[in-house]
Amino acid sequence: MPAPTHLSRVTDAHCADSFEPIDEQEVYDAPKEHLVHELLSQLGEDPEREGLKRTPLRVAKALDFLTSGYAMSAEEIIKKALFEEDVREMVVVRGIEFYSLCEHHLLPFFGQAHVGYLPNGKVVGLSKIARVVDVFARRLQVQERLTSQVADALMKHLGAHGVAVVMEASHTCMMMRGVQKQNSTTISSAMRGTFESDARTRAEFMGFLDR
């Protein structure tokens, strides 16, 4: 592939605004584009035909976006929106959409996360909870680890009495290949602090998810 003439790279989780080429000369990430070019060739395609000519650039941009969580910090996100409040009741955010890549096949899995926490003198901006989910979802993942990482990060950086996370997802590695079951979903949970030790608190949280 030609040497870069116009280079735009991901820095600190700031990805390209568009996956499309800026111009005919743009090279976004030469090593990644070369790898995708070679992959297309190995698959029996012609990487130089019109429909595929800029596919390596688009894939490089897309992969940087889909793995941008590696350059993000849950701690930094939370501490920018942490406020002292005398709130003692459970806070629950339901239906947080997430999209991730299965580390076994590099195929997407996607669904919704439901997060609850019991404040201990501090609350966090609600949008930051969704951003923390993205921090870990935008990495190569397995759902079980993703669920635990979100719970552990919130527990650690919120200083909460407890954190609960439930994730429900569809996995395209099951839908498109292997057993090819399109209607299956996977549910995983992680309970920390009071949610783990107190059955009533756990039941209250799960009750919110049924409404």
Helices and strands as residue ranges (DSSP letters): H 30-42, H 55-66, G 68-71, H 74-79, E 82-84, E 91-102, E 108-118, E 122-124, H 126-137, E 140-141, H 143-158, E 162-171, H 172-175, E 186-193, H 194-197, H 199-209
